[in-house]
Amino acid sequence: MRAYADEEMIRYAASGDSLDKAGAYAIQHQSFSPVERIGGCYANVMGLPLCHLTRALAQLGLTLPVDVLQVCQGFTSYRCLVAGEILQR
């Protein structure tokens, strides 16, 4: 997490956005940007570790019609440092 200004916290709390979030924030929130840095999987912080899910589905013989790593990184604009190991690339 990063340091927040009082006005920033008041504005975010008043928006009501925190009321339906685990931990009261969404890492992907465009105008709040609650974290300073991430040390692992961005999708996991959002709540669904896509690479782990992809690996589990592959173990069941199911493959997805998209490159999950490419789609995830395109959506989050975050270069994941653990995806290659998880997906064994």
BELCOR-V98823 format. One record per residue. RES is the residue in one letter. SS is DSSP state (2 for helix, 1 for strand, 0 for the rest). PSI is psi in whole degrees, 0 to 359 (* if undefined). Layout:
{{RES	SS	PSI} {RES	SS	PSI}}
This chain:
{{M	0	158} {R	0	170} {A	0	138} {Y	0	146} {A	0	149} {D	2	315} {E	2	323} {E	2	315} {M	2	318} {I	2	315} {R	2	317} {Y	2	315} {A	2	319} {A	2	335} {S	2	338} {G	0	357} {D	2	332} {S	2	346} {L	2	339} {D	2	28} {K	0	137} {A	2	127} {G	2	0} {A	2	18} {Y	0	159} {A	0	121} {I	0	331} {Q	0	3} {H	0	123} {Q	0	320} {S	0	348} {F	0	321} {S	0	73} {P	0	343} {V	0	151} {E	0	320} {R	0	162} {I	0	138} {G	0	11} {G	0	235} {C	0	116} {Y	2	315} {A	2	327} {N	2	320} {V	2	324} {M	2	337} {G	0	355} {L	0	99} {P	0	92} {L	2	322} {C	2	321} {H	2	319} {L	2	316} {T	2	316} {R	2	317} {A	2	318} {L	2	320} {A	2	323} {Q	2	338} {L	0	2} {G	0	12} {L	0	134} {T	0	148} {L	0	149} {P	0	7} {V	0	161} {D	0	101} {V	2	317} {L	2	314} {Q	2	315} {V	2	315} {C	2	311} {Q	2	327} {G	2	320} {F	2	316} {T	2	343} {S	0	31} {Y	0	125} {R	0	106} {C	0	130} {L	0	353} {V	0	348} {A	2	317} {G	2	318} {E	2	319} {I	2	317} {L	2	359} {Q	0	51} {R	0	*}}
